[in-house]
Amino acid sequence: MLVSRVVLRFQRFIYPFLGKKTLFLQNSNILETIKIRIMDKKTNVSTLYWIIASVAIIWNLMGLYAFYTDMTMTPETLAAMEAGQRSLYENFPMWKKSAYGVATLTGFLGSLGLVLRKSWAVPVLLLSVVGVVVQTMHTIFMTNAMDVMGPSAIILPLVILGIATFLYFFARNRAAKGILS
C-alpha cells in the first residue's frame, strides 16, 4: 500500500515533465514494474539542435536587419560615409542587391524551418548559400572593397559564407537522420 502511494505521487510529480512519455502501473497493489514508453528516435531532438536553430534565427534576423538598413539608406547617411565607402554602396549592381535579399530572406526562412523541424529548410538554406556565394564573389573579385574597408571587407563575407554553409549541411544532416519532416 505504501509503495502504491509513493508510485502515485511519483507519477503525479513526473508526468508533466515527460511530455509524450507515459507512466503506468501494471499492478496497482504492488509495484511490479513501471513501464516508460520513450519517444522514438525521430522525435527525440537534442538540446544542441535547439541551440543551433535558435542562434540561426537570431543570426538571420540580424542579416534581415542589415539588408533592410542597406536598402533604406538615406542620402544623409550616404553623405556621412567616407568617399570610398559611399562609392561602394552607390555602385552596387541590382543583381548583387537581389542576391543579398535572397540570401538573407531564405536564410531566415530556412532557420525558421529548422525551428519548425521541416524538411523544406534544406533546399531553402541551399538557396541562401547560393545568394551568399554570389554576393561574396562580387565583393571579393569585382570591387575595391579590400582597399576601401581593409581586411574586414573579405573576412566578414567569408564568415557569413561559412555560417550559411554550416547551416545548410546541418539541416541536410538532420533531415537524413529523420529529425526534419
N, C-alpha and C positions, 0 to 999 in steps of 0.2 A: 504494500500500500504506500509506504513511504517512497519507494522507488518510483511508483507511478506519479506521485505528486511532483517529485523532482523532475521527472521527464516532461510532464505537462508544463511546468514552469519554464524549463529549458526551451520547449517548443514555442511558448508564447514570447519568450525573450528573443530567440534566434530567428524566428520566422520572418519578421520584417526585413532582416538583413540578407536574406537568402535570395530574394527576387523570385526567379522561376524555380529555384530549388525547393523541394518539399520534404518534410519530415513526417513520418507516421509510425505508429507503433503496430506491430503485428499482434501483440497480445497486450491488452490494456491492464491486466492484473500484474503481470510480471514482465519486467523488461528483458525480452529475449534479444530483440535486435532493433536497432534504429537504422532504417534504410534511408540513405540520402541519394536522391536522384540528381545527379550533377548535369549541368547544361552540357550539350555536346560541343565538340571542339569548334564547330563552325561558329557558334555564338560566343565562345569564350575569348574575349579580347583582352590583351594585356594592357596594363597601365601605360606602358611606353607608347603603345599605339595612340592612346587618347592624348598623351602629352604632345606627340609629334603632330597629330591632326589639329590640336588646339593652337599650337605655336604656328602651324602653317596658315591657319585662318588669320591670326594676328599679323603675320608677316605679309600676307597678301592684302589685308586691309590697308596696311601701310603703303603697299605698292599702288593700290587704287587711289589712295590719298595723294601720293606723289604724282600719279598720272593726272588726276584732277587739277592739282595746283600747276602742273606744267602746261596743261591745255587752257587754263583760265588765267594765265599770267597777264597782268595789265601792262600797258605801256609804261606806267610809272615804275613798276617792278623791273621791267627790262632796262629802263633808263638807269636804274640804280646799280646794275651789274657792270662789271669791267667790260671793256670793249670786246675782247676776245670771247668771253663767255656769252655776251649778248649776240655776237655774230654766230656762235654755235646754235643758240636757241632760235634765232631768226631764220637760219638756213636749214633747219630740219625738214627733209622732204616729207610729203604726206604719207608715203609708204612706210617710213620709219615711225611716224606718229601712229599709223594704223597698227603696225606690228607691236608697238608699245601698248596700245589699248587692248589688242587681242591677248598679249602676254599677261597683262595684269588682270583682265576680266576673267580669262579662262583659268588663270592661277587661283583666283579667289573661288570660282565655281568648282574647280577640281578639289580644292581644300574643303569646301562645303560638302562635296561628295564623299570625301574621306570621313568627315564627321558623321554624315548620314549613313556611312558604310554602303555606298552604292558603287557598282562596278563601272558605271559611266565616268567615274572620276579618272580612270586610266587614260582613255583617249582625250579627255579634256585637258588633263595635265600634259599629255604629249603635245597638244596644240600650243599650250603655254610655253613649253620648251622651244618649239619652233619659232614662236614670236620672240622669245628672248635671244635665240641664236641670230635672228635677222637683225634685231636692233643692236646686239653686241658687235656683230660683224661691221655694221655701219659705223659704230662709234670707234672701233679699233682701226679699221682699214680705210675708211672713206672720209675721215675728218682729222683735224689737227688737235683733237681733244687732249692728247698727251702733252702737247706744247702749251696749251692754254691752262689746263687744270692740273697738270702734273700726273704722278703715278695713280692717283685715285680715279682718274678717268678710265683706267684699264682695270684696276683692282676691283672696284665696285661692280662693274658689269660681269666680271668673271665670277665673283662671289654669288651674284644673282643667278647666273647660269648654273653654277654648282648646286645651289639650293633647289632651283627648278628641276634640274636633272635628278637630284636625290628624291624629291617628292614624286616624280614620275616612276622611278624604279621602286620606291617604297610602295606606292599604290599598286603597281604591277605585281610585286611580290605578295602583297596581302590579298590581291584578287586570286592569285594562283593558289593560295592557302585556303581560299573559301571564306575569308573574313568579309570581303565585299560581295554583295549580292546584286 
